[in-house]
Amino acid sequence: MAVILGLLLVVTFIANYLTTTLPNTMGQNDLTHEAQVQDQVAQLGGVMLIAAQQGAIGAQISGPISLGSAGAPPFAGQDPSTITPLANRSLYTVSFTLTGPSASSFGVSYSTRSTSCGTSFCAGAGFVVHLRNTYATSGEVAYEQGAVVYAQSGGIPIFVSTPPITFTNGILSIFLPRFSNNTVNTESGVGTADLNLRLLSAAPVVVPGNGFSFPSGTFVTATIQSAYAAAWYAYYHSLTALAPDVTCTPTGASSPCTANYVTGGPLGTVTLKVPISAITTLDFLVGVYSFAMS
C-alpha cells in the first residue's frame, strides 16, 4: 500500500508539474527569448546607423541572434526560431527634385533595392526572426529599413526601435540603409546565428548645399511597401510635424494599414509626402552594407 501511495504521489506531482509549472516556466522562457531577440536586433541596427553617421567606411559590424529559447529538460526542449528575408520584397524609396547651378530641375530617387533584383527573396534592407513559440504566442522580430518591428498574428505591429526619420524645427532627417547583395539566406534552429555586415559606403546629402536647392512647389517623398504598414502609419501619425503628410493604401476594414497583422498577409504602402515649403534643410543619409549570416 505504501508503495502504491508513493507512486500516486509521484504521478500526481509530475501531472501537476506538466499541467501547471512547466507551461508557466516555458511561457516565461519564450517571453524572455522574445525580449532578448528584440534587444539583439535593435542593437545591431543601432550600430549600423552609428557607423554610417560617422562615415566609418569598411567598418565590420556583427551581432548574434539567439535562435533558441531556454528549455526545461527533460520535459521540454528549446523552442526554435527561423531567420528569413523580409516578406514580399519590402521596399523603401526616398525621392525629391533638385535644382543646381548648372542644371535644370531633375528628380533624385534612392531605394533600398536595386532594379536588377527580380526574385521573391530580395532582401531590400532587412530580415525577419520568426519565433516558433510553443507555450507563448508565436511572433516575429524584423529589421526593416532601419526600424525594428515586433508583430504577432492578430495584433497590431509595434516598433521596438522607431524608423530613422525625424522632422524637427524644419530639419527633415532620413536614414536609408541598403544591403548590397540584396539577399538574406534562411537559417533555423536553436543555436546562435552570427550576422556580419560591412559598411561599403555612406553618402550624406544635405539640401540646400553645394549650390543645390529645392524647386518651389515640390515635395520630399518617402514611400515604404511593408507587411508592417500599420506600425509605420501609426508612427508617422504620432509625430505632429509629419501626421498631416502621411497616407496609406489600400484602405478598408481589412487594410494592412490599420487592421491586425496577418502572417504572410498583404503589403500596405505608406507614403510620406512633405512639402518643400515646410523644410528648411533635408539631412539625408544612405548607408550601403554587405550582409552575410553564419
C-alpha positions in Angstrom: 0.0 0.0 0.0 2.8 2.4 0.9 4.5 1.7 -2.5 1.2 2.4 -4.4 0.6 5.6 -2.4 4.2 6.7 -3.1 3.7 6.1 -6.8 0.4 8.0 -6.8 2.1 10.9 -5.1 4.9 10.9 -7.8 2.4 10.6 -10.6 0.3 13.5 -9.1 3.4 15.6 -8.7 4.5 15.0 -12.3 1.0 15.7 -13.6 0.8 18.9 -11.7 4.2 19.9 -13.0 3.3 19.2 -16.6 0.0 21.0 -16.5 0.9 24.0 -14.4 4.6 24.6 -13.6 6.1 23.6 -16.9 3.8 25.7 -19.1 4.4 28.7 -16.9 8.1 28.2 -16.9 8.3 27.7 -20.6 5.9 30.5 -21.3 8.2 32.8 -19.4 11.2 31.4 -21.3 9.6 32.2 -24.6 8.8 35.8 -23.5 12.4 36.2 -22.2 13.7 35.0 -25.5 11.5 37.4 -27.4 12.9 40.3 -25.4 16.4 39.0 -26.0 16.0 38.9 -29.8 14.4 42.3 -29.8 17.4 43.7 -28.0 19.9 41.9 -30.2 18.2 43.2 -33.5 17.9 46.7 -32.1 21.5 46.8 -31.0 22.7 45.6 -34.4 20.5 48.3 -36.2 21.8 51.0 -33.8 25.5 50.1 -34.6 24.7 50.2 -38.3 23.3 53.7 -38.0 26.2 55.0 -36.0 28.7 53.6 -38.4 27.0 55.3 -41.3 26.7 58.6 -39.5 30.4 58.5 -38.6 31.3 57.6 -42.2 33.3 54.6 -41.0 33.7 53.0 -44.4 34.9 49.4 -44.1 33.7 49.0 -40.5 32.9 45.5 -39.6 29.5 45.1 -37.8 28.5 41.8 -36.3 25.8 40.7 -33.9 24.4 37.4 -32.5 20.8 36.4 -32.9 19.8 33.7 -30.3 17.5 31.3 -32.2 16.5 29.1 -29.2 14.7 29.8 -26.1 15.7 28.2 -22.8 14.3 24.7 -22.3 13.2 22.7 -19.3 14.7 19.3 -19.7 13.8 16.5 -19.6 10.2 17.6 -20.2 10.5 20.4 -22.7 13.2 21.3 -25.2 14.1 24.8 -26.6 11.7 26.5 -28.9 13.4 27.3 -32.2 13.4 30.4 -34.5 14.0 31.0 -38.2 15.6 33.9 -39.9 14.3 34.7 -43.4 14.2 37.7 -45.8 11.6 40.4 -45.4 8.2 39.3 -46.6 7.0 40.1 -50.1 10.1 42.2 -51.1 9.6 45.1 -48.6 10.8 48.3 -50.4 11.7 51.8 -49.1 12.2 54.7 -51.6 13.0 58.3 -51.0 12.7 60.8 -53.8 12.9 64.6 -54.4 13.6 67.2 -57.0 16.7 69.4 -57.1 17.9 72.4 -59.0 21.6 73.1 -59.4 23.8 76.0 -60.6 24.4 74.4 -64.0 21.4 72.2 -64.4 17.6 72.5 -64.7 15.4 70.7 -62.2 16.0 67.0 -62.0 14.5 64.2 -59.9 16.5 62.1 -57.5 15.4 58.7 -56.2 17.0 56.4 -53.7 15.8 52.8 -53.0 16.7 50.0 -50.6 16.5 47.6 -53.5 18.4 47.5 -56.8 16.4 47.5 -60.0 18.1 44.3 -61.1 16.8 42.3 -58.2 13.9 40.3 -59.5 13.3 37.3 -57.1 10.9 36.9 -54.3 13.9 36.5 -51.9 15.1 40.1 -52.5 16.0 41.4 -49.0 15.8 45.1 -49.6 17.4 46.2 -46.3 16.2 43.8 -43.6 15.4 40.3 -42.3 12.8 38.7 -40.0 13.4 36.4 -37.0 10.3 34.1 -36.7 9.9 33.0 -33.1 8.3 29.5 -33.2 6.9 29.5 -29.6 5.1 26.6 -28.1 4.0 28.0 -24.8 3.6 31.7 -25.7 2.1 33.2 -28.8 4.4 33.0 -31.7 5.7 36.2 -33.1 8.4 37.8 -35.3 11.0 40.5 -34.9 12.0 42.3 -38.1 14.8 44.7 -39.0 13.0 46.6 -41.8 14.6 49.6 -43.5 16.3 50.9 -40.3 13.4 50.2 -37.9 12.9 47.2 -35.7 9.3 45.8 -35.6 7.6 43.2 -33.3 4.5 41.6 -34.7 2.1 38.8 -33.7 -0.7 37.4 -35.9 -3.9 39.0 -34.7 -2.2 42.1 -33.2 -1.1 45.5 -34.4 2.7 45.5 -35.2 4.7 47.8 -33.0 8.2 49.4 -33.2 10.9 48.2 -30.9 13.2 50.8 -32.5 11.4 53.6 -34.5 12.2 54.4 -38.1 15.3 56.6 -38.5 13.4 59.6 -39.7 12.7 62.9 -37.8 11.3 66.3 -38.5 12.2 69.0 -36.0 12.5 72.8 -36.5 12.2 72.4 -40.2 15.1 69.8 -40.5 14.0 66.6 -42.1 16.4 63.8 -41.3 16.2 60.4 -43.1 18.5 57.4 -42.9 18.1 54.8 -45.7 20.1 51.5 -45.3 20.7 49.1 -48.1 22.1 45.6 -48.4 24.3 45.5 -51.4 23.8 41.8 -52.1 20.0 42.1 -51.8 19.7 38.6 -50.3 19.3 37.0 -46.9 19.7 33.3 -46.5 17.4 31.3 -44.3 18.7 29.8 -41.0 16.7 27.8 -38.5 17.4 26.0 -35.2 18.1 26.7 -31.5 21.7 27.8 -31.8 23.1 31.3 -32.4 23.2 32.9 -35.8 26.0 35.4 -36.4 25.1 38.3 -38.6 28.0 40.0 -40.2 27.9 43.3 -42.1 30.4 45.7 -43.5 29.8 49.3 -44.3 30.6 49.8 -48.0 29.6 53.4 -48.4 27.9 56.2 -46.6 26.6 59.0 -48.8 25.2 62.1 -47.0 23.1 64.5 -48.9 22.3 67.9 -47.4 20.0 70.3 -49.2 20.3 73.2 -49.6 24.1 72.8 -50.1 26.8 72.7 -52.7 24.7 75.0 -54.9 21.7 72.7 -54.9 18.2 73.6 -53.6 14.6 72.5 -54.0 12.3 74.0 -56.6 9.2 75.6 -55.1 6.1 73.6 -55.0 7.9 70.2 -54.8 8.0 67.5 -52.1 10.3 65.1 -50.4 8.6 61.7 -50.6 9.4 58.7 -48.6 7.4 55.5 -49.5 7.5 52.1 -47.9 5.8 48.9 -49.0 5.6 46.8 -45.9 3.8 43.9 -44.3 4.0 46.0 -41.1 2.4 49.1 -42.7 0.2 49.6 -39.6 3.3 50.3 -37.5 4.7 52.8 -40.0 1.4 54.5 -40.4 0.8 54.8 -36.7 4.4 56.1 -36.1 4.1 58.9 -38.6 0.7 59.9 -37.2 2.3 60.1 -33.7 4.6 62.8 -34.9 2.8 66.2 -35.1 5.0 67.6 -37.8 4.5 64.6 -40.1 1.0 63.5 -39.4 -0.7 65.8 -42.0 1.6 64.5 -44.7 1.1 60.7 -44.5 -1.3 58.4 -46.4 -1.6 54.6 -46.5 -3.2 52.3 -49.1 -5.1 50.2 -49.6 -7.9 51.4 -47.3 -10.8 49.5 -45.9 -11.7 47.3 -42.9 -9.1 44.6 -43.7 -6.4 47.1 -44.9 -2.9 46.3 -43.6 -2.6 50.0 -42.8 -5.0 49.7 -39.8 -6.1 46.1 -39.4 -4.5 43.4 -37.2 -1.4 41.8 -38.6 -1.7 38.6 -40.6 1.4 36.4 -41.1 2.1 36.2 -44.8 -0.6 38.8 -45.4 -0.7 41.7 -47.9 1.6 44.7 -48.1 0.4 48.2 -47.4 2.0 51.3 -49.0 2.7 54.1 -46.6 3.6 57.4 -48.3 5.1 60.4 -46.5 5.0 63.5 -48.7 6.5 66.6 -47.1 6.1 69.9 -48.9 9.3 71.8 -49.5 7.7 74.9 -48.1 7.8 73.2 -44.6 11.5 72.1 -44.9 14.5 74.3 -44.2 17.0 71.5 -44.5 17.0 67.9 -45.7 19.6 65.8 -44.0 19.6 62.5 -45.9 22.0 59.6 -45.4 22.3 56.4 -47.5 24.3 53.5 -45.9 25.2 50.5 -48.1 26.2 47.3 -46.4 27.3 43.9 -47.4 25.4 41.2 -45.5 26.3 37.6 -44.5 24.9 35.2 -42.0 26.5 32.1 -40.4 
